[in-house]
Amino acid sequence: MQTTLKAKQSKTTNKELRDRVERHLEWESELISTDIGVAADHGIVTLTGSVKCESEKLAAERAAKRTFGVKGVANDITVIPPSEVTDSDIAATAVAALEAHSNIPCKDIIVIVKGKNIYLDGRVEWKFEKEAAEKAVDHICGAKGVINNIEVIPILE
């Protein structure tokens, strides 16, 4: 008597894939907008809706591509920039972005915004903290760029 074992193949339904992508979008730290629709068809995900800046559109695409079961992404999200973003708006968003990351010592970093450019000043103990601070604010809508003046000064014991 011959026995054949078949591996159970798991097929992801379109609804399961859509739900997975939506969960990834909810956890994407660079994505502020909640006006994004997701459709799935045999591994191809289509993103629709609108966001305030190009970096949010790209963050949504990256989140979808990272999702297990996604074979392709059609990014049909429209970028609708806010009418006028002030330096104060950018500064508040930058501070919130820094506070959202547990690996950034926010108490040691000062955010200054001039002419829509974000300047990061202060001191940190590790280079990865400096890099994480810059990465946390480099996607902010309305900002032209980031100038990272944070000093890395290791604490010697």
HELIX and SHEET records of a PDB file:
HELIX    1   1 ASN A   14  TRP A   27  1                                  14    
HELIX    2   2 GLU A   54  LYS A   65  1                                  12    
HELIX    3   3 ASP A   87  GLU A   99  1                                  13    
HELIX    4   4 CYS A  106  ASP A  108  5                                   3    
HELIX    5   5 LYS A  127  VAL A  137  1                                  11    
SHEET    1   A 3 ILE A  36  ASP A  41  0                                        
SHEET    2   A 3 ILE A  44  VAL A  51 -1                                        
SHEET    3   A 3 GLY A  72  ASN A  75  1                                        
SHEET    1   B 3 ILE A  36  ASP A  41  0                                        
SHEET    2   B 3 ILE A  44  VAL A  51 -1                                        
SHEET    3   B 3 THR A  78  VAL A  79  1                                        
SHEET    1   C 3 ILE A 109  LYS A 114  0                                        
SHEET    2   C 3 ASN A 117  VAL A 124 -1                                        
SHEET    3   C 3 GLY A 145  ASN A 148  1                                        
SHEET    1   D 3 ILE A 109  LYS A 114  0                                        
SHEET    2   D 3 ASN A 117  VAL A 124 -1                                        
SHEET    3   D 3 GLU A 151  VAL A 152  1                                        
END                                                                             
